[in-house]
Amino acid sequence: MTHQLLVNQAIVLVAFQPIAIPNVRCDRWLVFQEALAPAIHLIPDAYVELQTAAGIRPMFLEVDRGTESQSV
């Protein structure tokens, strides 16, 4: 539950608050409930696209609380 609240807080800061960088805005954000692909057992916390003067900058969001072992 704490992890999801942190993810939600990050999304709100990026997607719904003015970004402090001129001419940059969040155009799209997604959250995932399952792995990206059957062969990849990775579930990102979120995906965001920032619109900039140079074009769209896609990125995945991962909230790291330091609770996973190094092997994970």
HUDA-V345389 format. One record per pair of residues at least 24 apart in sequence whose C-alpha atoms are under 10 Angstrom apart, sorted by the first residue. I is the first residue (numbers start at 1). J is the second residue. D is the distance in Angstrom with one decimal. If there is no record, write none. Layout:
# HUDA-V345389
((I:J:D) (I:J:D))
This chain:
# HUDA-V345389
((2:65:9.4) (3:45:9.3) (3:63:7.4) (3:64:8.6) (3:65:7.5) (4:45:8.4) (4:63:8.9) (6:45:9.9) (6:62:10.0) (6:63:7.0) (6:64:9.4) (6:65:9.1) (7:31:9.3) (7:45:6.7) (7:46:7.6) (7:61:8.2) (7:62:7.9) (7:63:6.3) (7:64:9.7) (8:45:9.4) (8:46:9.3) (10:46:9.4) (10:61:8.5) (10:62:9.6) (10:63:8.3) (11:45:9.8) (11:46:7.9) (11:47:9.2) (11:48:8.3) (11:61:8.7) (14:48:8.3) (14:49:9.7) (14:50:8.8) (15:48:8.1) (15:49:9.3) (15:50:8.9) (19:50:9.9) (21:52:9.3) (22:52:8.7) (22:53:9.3) (23:50:10.0) (23:51:7.9) (23:52:6.1) (23:53:6.5) (23:54:10.0) (24:50:6.5) (24:51:5.5) (24:52:4.7) (24:53:7.3) (24:54:9.8) (24:55:9.7) (24:56:9.5) (24:57:9.8) (25:49:8.5) (25:50:5.5) (25:51:5.3) (25:52:7.0) (25:56:9.7) (26:50:4.4) (26:51:6.1) (26:52:9.0) (26:56:9.3) (26:57:9.4) (26:58:9.9) (27:51:6.1) (27:52:9.8) (27:56:8.6) (27:57:9.9) (27:58:9.9) (28:58:9.1) (29:58:9.6) (29:59:9.6) (29:60:9.4) (29:61:9.8) (30:60:9.4) (30:61:9.8) (31:60:9.7) (31:61:9.3))
